[in-house]
Amino acid sequence: MYEGKVYAASSTASLLKTASQLKQTTTSSLELDSSPVREVEPSQHKEFKDPVLNAVVALTNETARSGYGVLVFCSSRQGCESNARLISRVLPQAYELDPATAEKRSDLLGDLRSLSTGLDPTLAETIQAGVAFHHAGMTTEERDLISTAYDAGALKVIVATCSLAAGINLPARRVILHGARMGRDLVGPSSELVFRPR
């Protein structure tokens, strides 16, 4: 994703080649080997004026509404919670869901509420839309409940820090990196982000 345009990146090599060419085109008039696959329309809502955030939310919305899982990686806990809140506002709400999905999400909220830490107010808001966050500031029990619910299809979106990538393998149709860093490290070919398609 660059300046509202989505470019194909079927492999790490093609991603790095496209990124390198995009960097060069901003300083000169070189032509890209590949053209954008599509463009993400700018949003008129002030919350989504930032083109990167707008693209993150738009691509997540498109994938989740198609019935597939999405993992969004952010570099901070605050970013996870903020993105989860914004994404949850554009997805179908509890009253729009089939009863079985609504019940699974209600059960998850009950399980989180029963923990000694109680239910986080942001999760109480986002889970009803099928969105949760996952970061090291949460208890192991909270993180386990969130990842299990996502794996079972009760949740469509997890917004996470690199804590999710550490030893957890979750299915996703689309993986979105909101930013080029995971913690202090740049995301690159050696990153340990491993996913299986669903």
N, C-alpha and C positions, 0 to 999 in steps of 0.2 A: 504494500500500500504506500503510495507516494503522491502527495498533493491531490488527494481525492480519487486517484486512479489505482486500480487493482492490477498487478502484474502476475503472470504465472510463475510459480516457483516449484517445479515438480521434484527438485532435488536441491541439496545444499549448494552444489556447484552452480546451478542455474540461478538460485537466489543471490549468491555472492556476485555472479556476473552481472545480473540486472542491477543490483545495488551499486556496483562499481560504475556501471554505465550511467545510472541516474545521477550519481555524484558528479561525474564528468559533464553531463549535460547542463548542470546548474552553473557551471563556470565557462562553458563553451557551447557551440552549436552542433555538437556531435549528434548523430542519429542513433537511436536505440536499435538493437537487433530484434527486440520484441516490442510489440505494441501492447497497450493496456487491454486486459481482458474485459474490463468494464469500469464504469465510474460510479462512485457513491455520491448521490445528490446531496448538496449542502442542506442543512436543516435550518428552518426559520426560527426554531426555539432557541432562546438564549443559552439554555443549559448545554446545547450541542453546537455552539458556534465554533469550538475548537474542531478542526477537520479530523484530527486523529481520533478524538473521543467520539465524534459523530460516526466515523467509520467503524470503530469498535462496536458501538451500540447497534448500528444498522446491520452489520454482518452477523452479529450474535442473534439479533431479532429474526433475520431471514432464516438462519439455520435452525433455531429453536422452533419457530413456527412451522417449519417443514417436518418437525418431529424428531430431529436429531440432537445429539448432545454437543455442547460447546464448552471448551476450557479456555478461559481468558487468564493470562498471566500478567500480573502487575509487579512492580518493584517494591511496593510498600503495603503494610497492613491497611493504612488509611486509604490508599488507592483501591485496594480490594473492596473495602466496604462501600466506598463512594461509587465505584463502577457497578457493584452489585445492586445498589439502590437505584441508580439511573437505568440500568438494563431492566430491572423488574418493573419499572413504570411503563415500558413499552410492550411488555409481553401480556398475554391473556391473564386476567385476574381470576380469582377463585370462583366467582359466580359464572364464568364463561367455560369452566372445565367440565369434563365428564365426571360423574360421581366417583368412579374408582380412583382417578388421579387426585381429585380433591380429598378423598379419604386418606390416601397415602401421604399426602402433604400434611394433613391434619394430624395423622399418627406421628410423623416426624416432629412436628411442633410439640406434641405431647411428650415424646421421648426427650427432647431437648429441655422442655420445661421441668421434667422430673429429675434432671441432673442437679448436683449440689450447687452448681454455678447459676442455675436458672436459665431462662431463655433470653438471649441477647435481643434487645429491642430492634436492631437492624435486621437480624435473621427473622424475627417475628413478622416484619414487613415484607421481606424479599422472598421467603420460602413459599408464600401463598401464590407467587407468580412463577415458581419453579426455579428460583435463583438462590444460590447461597455463596458464601465466601469461605475460604480455607486458608488459615495462616498460623504461624507459630504462637501467636497470642491466645490461641484457643486451647482448651484442654484436649487431651488425647481422645476422650470420649466424644466430645463435640465433633472433632475432625473425623473420627470413625463413622459416626452417624451420618454426617454429610456425605462422605465418599461412598458409603453403602447405599444411601438413598439415590445418589446420582447413578451409580452402577446399576441399580434396579429400575431406573427410568422415572422415579418420582420427581427428580430434579432434572432440568434440562441444561442448566448452566452452573458452572462453578467458576468463581473468580478467585484466583489464588496467587500466593507468592510461590517461590521455589520450594516451599515446604511440601507442596503437593507432589512435586516431581521426585522427591526423595523416596524411592522405593515403592511408589504406588503406580499401578498401571491401570488407567481408566480409559474406557472407550470414548472417542470423540470424532465427529464428522469434521469439525473445524477447531483448530487451535489458533488462538489469537494472542500475540505478544504485544501488550500495550506498553511500549517502551523497549529500548534495546538492552536494558539491564535486568538482571535477576540478582537482587541484593546489590552487591558492589561489582559483580562480574558482568561483562558484556556477554550477551547471548551469541553463540556462534556454533560452528560445526562440532565443537567438542562438548556442547551442552548435554546434560543427561536427561533431556526431555524426551521420553519415549512413550508413544501412544499406539493404540491399536484402533483401526477404523471400525466404525459401527454403522 
